[in-house]
Each structure stands twice: as C-alpha cells, then as structure tokens.
Amino acid sequence: MRNIQLPDVGVTMALVANLQASLPDFGRIIDQCGHPGPALRKLGLVHWENGRFDTAARSFEAALSLTPRDPDLWRDLASVYSGSDRDEQALTAIRTSLEINPYNAQSWQTLASVADRLDDIETAEDAYRRTAALNPEAAAAHLGLGLLMFRKKLYQEALAAVRTSIAIDPVNGLAHYALGHLCFIASEFADCARAFDEAARLTLPLDAAARQKRARATTFQAMIEGRVEEALRDYNEIAGEDHEDLDIIKRDAFSVLSASGHLEAAAEIGRMRLAEKPDDPVRRYLLDAVLGRSMTAAPAEYIETYFDQFAPQFDNKLLATLQYDGPRQMTNLVARHRTGFKHMLDLGCGTGLAAAELLPLGPTLTGVDISSGMLAEAANRGGYTELVKSEAVAYLKATPNRFDLIFAADSLIYFGDLGPLLRAAAGAMVQGGLFALSIEVTAGDGFTLQPSGRFAHSLEYLKTAADDFTILETMESDIRLEAGRPVAGLYVIMERR
Ligand SMILES: C[S@@+](CC[C@H](N)C(=O)[O-])C[C@H]1O[C@@H](n2cnc3c(N)ncnc32)[C@H](O)[C@@H]1O
C-alpha cells in the first residue's frame, strides 16, 4: 500500500466528532450502524453518487483507518480513485480488497475496469473472466471481455462475449454498437444492420463510419438474398449523405461475399465488373476463382497487376487488419534448424517484411518478386543485397546463384501445381540447403483454387511434389484472418537432398 496513506485513528475520530457536530444526520447514522466506520462509508457513498470523488475517497480512507480489513470499503475506494484518474492507487486498493476476499465478482469487475483503463490487457482479461466465472450474469464483464477481444482482433471470441452480454442486458447501446461492428467483420450482415439500428435506438445517433457499415451491410445482405441489381440500385438511397462510390461498393461486395462463401452473389457481381472492364486480368481471374474453374497457377498478369495496385496498402492491411505474422514465425522456425546461411533468397519477397527477420541469419539476401510496386516498397524498407523483378520459376531456372536458404512466405499460394517451382528451386540450391515455405491447407491429397484466388495444398500433395527435399518440420498456424476468421496454414521446413 505504498501509494495509499490512511489517516491515523486519532485523526479519523477527530473528523467523526467534527461531522457529528456539523451534520446531525451523521450522528443518527452512527447510532443506527453502531460504529462510525459504516457511517463514514455511507457518507462516502453520497459524495461518490454526487461525483465528489476526492471527498468520497477521504471518507472511505477514514472509514478504512477504523476497519482496515473491510474488502467492500477497499473496492469503493478503488472505484472513486479510478473516478478521479488516480489509477495506480485504484489498482492498489482493489488488489487489497481481493487479497481479503477473492470471491467477490464485483471486486474482480472493478480490477478489470481499472486494468483496462491502464491498458494492462492481461490483468483485465483475467479479471473479466474471473468476474464472469463468479457471476455468469455479469453483463458488464462479458461486454468488457468482448471489447477487449475486439481490440486483440480475436473477433469470434469478441462476438460470442458481446452476444452473451446482450442476452443478459439487452438495453446497452454500446453493446449493440460493438455487435454491429463485429457482425460486419464476421460478414453477418443482417445481424449487423439490426445491431446498429438497436444501438441508434438505445443511445445517440450513429457516427459516420457505423452508418456507412450499416448501409453496406444492408446492401450486402440483399445481394446474398439474390437481389444484387436491386441492392445496387437502392444503395445510394440507403446510405444517404454517407454514400460511397458505387464502384468501390461493387469491388468490396465481390471480395467480401466471395470470402464469406456467398459465391452465387459474388459471381453475379464479378460478371458485372468484368463486363465493365473485359480486359482487366484481376477481375477475370478472381471471377474464374469464384466460379471454381480449375487452374494450375495464378496467371502472371493477374499477380503483377493485383500486387502493383495493392503494394501501397499491403503492409497496413496485412499487419494491422489481417494479423499477418508469417515472416517472423517462419524465420523462428528456420533458426531452430540452422543459422549462418551464405546466400538466402526471399522468393516472392513482396514489400520486404522478411528482410529484417532474415538478416541475422546470414549476410547475403536476394529478393525476387514479379511486382515492381511491391519491389519498390521492399527497396524502401531495405535490407536486401539485391532485388530482382522476375517471375519466380523463371528466375530459379536462370540464376547462376546457389542458395542455401530459400524462403517463400505466403507466395506459394499463387501456385497450384508446385512441381515446376520445386524442381527449379532444387536446381538453384546447394545440397543440404533449406527451403522454408508457407501454404494454406486443404484436406485430401491435392490442391485447390479457392474463391479468394489463392491456392490451398494438402500436406500429402506437398510431400509428393517435393521429391527433391526431405521435410524436416511442419508447424500448423493461422496464416492471417479472412472475413474475421483465421485461415488455417502450415509452415514447412524442407532440406534439399
Ligand atoms: C502475399 S505476398 C507475400 C509477400 C512476402 N513474402 C510477405 O510474406 O510479406 C505474395 C508475393 O508473392 C509475389 N508472387 C506471387 N506469385 C509470384 C510469382 N509467380 N513470381 C514472383 N513473385 C510472385 C507477389 O507479387 C507478392 O509480392
């Protein structure tokens, strides 16, 4: 209790005498309670209710000098400290309360709120969970946990917790507001629009971002229900002054609906978009993917155009929104097997996220990518000995270099048939060199083109295709998020035979 100074008992008794003299009601309360401690607490509660946090804190401190083992008083003190931004003291007070009585849900809830305010996520999460375990009806704890999971980008958990809080307390506007955003991320568009409507009914009008999401959700839901043209026609009216460019709505509807498995609606929009720009390789390929056309690799023209357009937003989207951490995780895996490489190749290096991770493993790093937009970002980031614009297989076949590490993070997903690439890689490596790669995983023994335009491979398939390599280790991991859900992936370390 280093940061909380309770008054001496003598000082408190002098205060009590003073209060008795100046407040006749106070004397009566002491008589009713039989002790000045509870009377000081009652006084503190009145000050608290009236927003006089400092005076309330002094009353609780005085009461505690008389009954220092009262856990409820410590909790009250924590709450008023917190109300007057004395967070560190609030933390001490609530921890003291919980040391005395660890079975009080309200005290855990107070700890959770204080820790949350201090951005101590771990303590807050634990305290919310303990609150809910002690009192499953504590709506505020479920909501607090939901909002915290939202911040941690664990969207499915966040959604479940916020839904639980609403089931207990259906009139909390903030909970419906959070539900609206979470349902949008999870592509639950009907629920999203309903939640925003409820939030607006219960609390203040929605902000512009929420209004835009509500309009999108209403539009996307109508598309899912088979009313694509009508939805596009009505969009401007639904969105009103918040309306966005209709081409952007179509583009995003296509990607959101394909990612969330609403392929018929996505295909209808895809056809519409291709009819508007029949020569666009991105629109053509992604429509083919949604239509389930079989292919052995994404066309080079698609990859180049797509990543050139995407390059400036790539880092922000992948790191902040999609929780992508492939380069770091794969490098850690490589380092468990070997370090001190002579010449490393980052194949499909993109914006160069892997460079800083790989450089401690060896002095020479070549980056190869087909997209000049991505290579420009990689050059800005730095760390590469050389950057080469080339298609991956063509580069591997032509290069005189012999690499002892090939690193392909999130780039084999653009190849279906891995045979040509793995054979060319084997030819460009020294014997005993390592090949680190990531794949999205599918069941069975083959590969499949997904509606996202990326391929997924089975481990069985990889084993067969990689006959120049020995698989040393595989690690299951969520590669990134898609429609708010983790995409199952596999990191693989292979050795050139
Ligand atoms: C999803 S990004 C991953 C970038 C980087 N490896 C990372 O982990 O951040 C895929 C990259 O692979 C490149 N790529 C895909 N197919 C390719 C190919 N056939 N030849 C060369 N680069 C390719 C793309 O241009 C893009 O930059």
Ligand as a Chemical Component Dictionary entry (heavy atoms), coordinates in Angstrom:
data_LIG
# 
_chem_comp.id                   LIG 
_chem_comp.type                 NON-POLYMER 
_chem_comp.pdbx_formal_charge   0 
_chem_comp.three_letter_code    LIG 
# 
loop_
_chem_comp_atom.comp_id 
_chem_comp_atom.atom_id 
_chem_comp_atom.alt_atom_id 
_chem_comp_atom.type_symbol 
_chem_comp_atom.charge 
_chem_comp_atom.model_Cartn_x 
_chem_comp_atom.model_Cartn_y 
_chem_comp_atom.model_Cartn_z 
_chem_comp_atom.pdbx_ordinal 
LIG C1  C1  C 0  1.071 -12.215 -50.216 1  
LIG S1  S1  S 1  2.516 -11.530 -50.815 2  
LIG C2  C2  C 0  3.717 -12.049 -49.641 3  
LIG C3  C3  C 0  4.928 -11.176 -49.636 4  
LIG C4  C4  C 0  6.011 -11.537 -48.642 5  
LIG N1  N1  N 0  6.594 -12.808 -48.935 6  
LIG C5  C5  C 0  5.484 -11.490 -47.235 7  
LIG O1  O1  O 0  5.453 -12.536 -46.578 8  
LIG O2  O2  O -1 5.091 -10.402 -46.782 9  
LIG C6  C6  C 0  2.891 -12.562 -52.231 10 
LIG C7  C7  C 0  4.015 -12.006 -53.063 11 
LIG O3  O3  O 0  4.400 -13.032 -53.956 12 
LIG C8  C8  C 0  4.623 -12.464 -55.224 13 
LIG N2  N2  N 0  4.403 -13.524 -56.241 14 
LIG C9  C9  C 0  3.328 -14.323 -56.362 15 
LIG N3  N3  N 0  3.488 -15.164 -57.384 16 
LIG C10 C10 C 0  4.704 -14.900 -57.916 17 
LIG C11 C11 C 0  5.441 -15.432 -58.988 18 
LIG N4  N4  N 0  4.958 -16.426 -59.762 19 
LIG N5  N5  N 0  6.651 -14.922 -59.250 20 
LIG C12 C12 C 0  7.173 -13.915 -58.484 21 
LIG N6  N6  N 0  6.517 -13.351 -57.480 22 
LIG C13 C13 C 0  5.293 -13.833 -57.172 23 
LIG C14 C14 C 0  3.593 -11.350 -55.323 24 
LIG O4  O4  O 0  3.940 -10.385 -56.271 25 
LIG C15 C15 C 0  3.608 -10.816 -53.894 26 
LIG O5  O5  O 0  4.517 -9.788  -53.731 27 
# 
loop_
_chem_comp_bond.comp_id 
_chem_comp_bond.atom_id_1 
_chem_comp_bond.atom_id_2 
_chem_comp_bond.value_order 
_chem_comp_bond.pdbx_ordinal 
LIG C1  S1  SING 1  
LIG S1  C2  SING 2  
LIG S1  C6  SING 3  
LIG C2  C3  SING 4  
LIG C3  C4  SING 5  
LIG C4  N1  SING 6  
LIG C4  C5  SING 7  
LIG C5  O1  DOUB 8  
LIG C5  O2  SING 9  
LIG C6  C7  SING 10 
LIG C7  O3  SING 11 
LIG C7  C15 SING 12 
LIG O3  C8  SING 13 
LIG C8  N2  SING 14 
LIG C8  C14 SING 15 
LIG N2  C9  SING 16 
LIG N2  C13 SING 17 
LIG C9  N3  DOUB 18 
LIG N3  C10 SING 19 
LIG C10 C11 SING 20 
LIG C10 C13 DOUB 21 
LIG C11 N4  SING 22 
LIG C11 N5  DOUB 23 
LIG N5  C12 SING 24 
LIG C12 N6  DOUB 25 
LIG N6  C13 SING 26 
LIG C14 O4  SING 27 
LIG C14 C15 SING 28 
LIG C15 O5  SING 29 
# 
